[in-house]
Amino acid sequence: MCENPLRALPKMDVLLSHPILLSARERIPYTLVRQAARDKLEEVRRAALAGAGVPPLEALAGEIAAAAQTMSRPGLKRVINATGVVLHTNLGRAPLAPRAAEAVMAVAEGYSNLEYDLDNACRGSRHSHVEALLCSLTGAEAAMAVNNNAAAVFLMLSALAAGKGVAVSRGELVEIGGAFRVPEIMAASGAVLREVGTTNKTRLSDYERAVLSGEAQALLKVHTSNYQIVGFTEDTPLSQLSGLAAAHDLPLLCDLGSCVLTAESLPSLPAAPSAAAALADGADVVCFSGDKLLGGPQAGIVLGKKRYIDAMKRHPLARVVRIDKLSLAALEATLLLLRAPESAREALPLLSMLGARPEELRARAEGLAAGLRKALGEDYTVSVLPCTGQVGGGSMPNEELPGFCAAVTAGPGVPEGLETAFRRHAVPILCRIHHGALLLDVRTLSAEDEGEILRAAEAVRGRNR
Ligand SMILES: *Cc1c(COP(=O)(O)O)cnc(C)c1O
């Protein structure tokens, strides 16, 4: 006779009163322990029906306690970026300056004057906290900040171009990060796309034709931040478009995507687009991300002529895409740091990472390699290799950032096993595998990160014993 395989399955109440789970319940909410126990029992039941044995009660209780522990911790957590990609979109783009993080804390835990005018004891505007700063930094007449740059583009088109024809070069109909496509965002905003020119060449005369024929009542320039067209190309700069826009009193709009406020913020990357330059070249409204080359929180920043920015502030969508107080606090603190470009290069992690000199990176890679040799032990070979970092975040894809990494080139589980061990560390460490070696690019590491990497390496050595 064949025995019912589910017989061996423990009862829920027996399981939950196992000493391991009784002790877990002191640390972890009961609902989570019960949920983990249900999930585990279901998993074991299915396996038993498929012919597997039922694990002993003790082992089940241990696994349930571990699962409940994981469920009780936040899933979103700090990780260590050893990839050398500075603005890594999957890893949260720009790390905040400590000052910006403090500013977030200061408004997060209590009340703030978010929309309250302390001088006049009346309702204030959330834009006021960054508008004057943005204007003085870039020379803009007016400014506002919204949730992110995708929202800024959407609001700009909805408020200034809905129902109008908008001329865009065929070379600028970009897709950014999957879901953001210029033609689609335009359609959603009610603006009518008028493609001008060709993929590789768009001249002023192409825009002129669209304006003179009455097809276009606004001009949009999109910075092609994540790709480049090379070879026989021609692009019409803002400085040429501004004359056309002014002559016909049409708004010249510009989605800069990833840019610095002024060239002084980031002298190590002279090719980085600058918001101040776009305004000086005659753009009426420019928008860009707060967490790309600006080095701040997720935000969409809009600068430009007062009449256009006012129309955007008044549009009903402004409320839909408004920036939250935590991001606003981080943005204001970041802008305050950017007022002093020299010290900002030290104070903003993004700027120090992008501006790090190769010799400085080599010395740091040597320090990390020495630490890793000691922590991993004699079974591993660690060396220092030159490597290339990237700006990332769809910004400046052709810009190579020469640097150095600590490379684990040989040893047990190198590279995949060691990569997995690092990735599963309490603070996950993400690195690159290249030609069979595990590379840790020091450009994107803080001193604290390096300490954590050494702790992970010691744990690997302990497990190998
Ligand atoms: C990144 C980018 C966007 C989207 O910005 P988010 O901050 O991701 O919302 C829009 N346009 C361009 C040109 C970009 O580079």
The ligand as a Gaussian input file, in Angstrom:
#p B3LYP/6-31G(d) Opt

LIG

0 1
 C       16.622000      61.081000     -19.157000
 C       15.884000      61.862000     -20.157000
 C       14.496000      62.063000     -20.025000
 C       13.715000      61.492000     -18.876000
 O       14.144000      62.023000     -17.662000
 P       13.758000      61.317000     -16.269000
 O       14.468000      62.134000     -15.255000
 O       14.256000      59.910000     -16.372000
 O       12.280000      61.372000     -16.134000
 C       13.859000      62.814000     -20.991000
 N       14.537000      63.312000     -22.040000
 C       15.862000      63.133000     -22.211000
 C       16.541000      63.734000     -23.417000
 C       16.586000      62.398000     -21.269000
 O       17.903000      62.217000     -21.433000

